[in-house]
């Protein structure tokens, strides 16, 4: 779905979903999500363009005391219920792949954004340990030390919990080897300078950006061996040929696949080691079987 078509599909639904949350009307919220599906929106697009913006607005109204704590909790539960229903449409979690641990910092109970990132990473082919809200720092560090993930994603929405973020990031740095640390949440957006103190590796503005940053961090941490470079170059040329045959620009393919244009460019130039989830997105967007991209790469001149 192109950006223009997607915007038309979302038009009106975002406001109706927000209104349903503000009124605490779960049945109307569910009907809006069903209508979004009927309009052809993917799970990721519903998360990004309906659910996430509505929750941000609910949070802003709560901070401005235009909504009560009870109102905010009910809105969050409605969105979590819709996410649970949408999650049933996702493919089963992968058995192998890059590994991420996701947790809200100690004291932080707001976990919707983190749950969205967990689902996006699962779609992208990651093995995800989702720990949810308010994970004590010492327990998190011990768990990460045992599991040894590629990245740890931490979420903080309230600025009063930024100290917990700093404590967690500092403690994780002491592990051998230390994991890459990705951070997101409303508190980070409001006080970006805090990240220089926390010493994290990357900051994500939303779930899609979180996937992009997670890929970037793992590519930096473990680049493909030199003997694999030719494979990625052939794969990239194959993607480029199929894209050109469909008459897509890189941006149009990125919109259809739910990926960044710079990521598409990296794949086509053999500079990216795409996950199986990213390749599945590309295959669906290009309307070809997955093996058309990854099995026949030897045939690419």
Secondary structure as GFF3:
##gff-version 3
##sequence-region A 1 301
A	DSSP	alpha_helix	3	10	.	.	.	ID=ss1
A	DSSP	alpha_helix	13	23	.	.	.	ID=ss2
A	DSSP	alpha_helix	26	38	.	.	.	ID=ss3
A	DSSP	alpha_helix	43	46	.	.	.	ID=ss4
A	DSSP	pi_helix	47	51	.	.	.	ID=ss5
A	DSSP	alpha_helix	52	63	.	.	.	ID=ss6
A	DSSP	alpha_helix	69	87	.	.	.	ID=ss7
A	DSSP	beta_strand	99	104	.	.	.	ID=ss8
A	DSSP	alpha_helix	112	123	.	.	.	ID=ss9
A	DSSP	beta_strand	127	130	.	.	.	ID=ss10
A	DSSP	alpha_helix	137	147	.	.	.	ID=ss11
A	DSSP	beta_strand	151	155	.	.	.	ID=ss12
A	DSSP	three_ten_helix	159	161	.	.	.	ID=ss13
A	DSSP	alpha_helix	162	173	.	.	.	ID=ss14
A	DSSP	beta_strand	180	184	.	.	.	ID=ss15
A	DSSP	alpha_helix	186	190	.	.	.	ID=ss16
A	DSSP	alpha_helix	194	198	.	.	.	ID=ss17
A	DSSP	beta_strand	202	204	.	.	.	ID=ss18
A	DSSP	alpha_helix	207	221	.	.	.	ID=ss19
A	DSSP	three_ten_helix	226	228	.	.	.	ID=ss20
A	DSSP	alpha_helix	229	246	.	.	.	ID=ss21
A	DSSP	alpha_helix	250	257	.	.	.	ID=ss22
A	DSSP	alpha_helix	261	268	.	.	.	ID=ss23
A	DSSP	alpha_helix	276	286	.	.	.	ID=ss24
A	DSSP	alpha_helix	290	294	.	.	.	ID=ss25
A	DSSP	three_ten_helix	297	299	.	.	.	ID=ss26
###
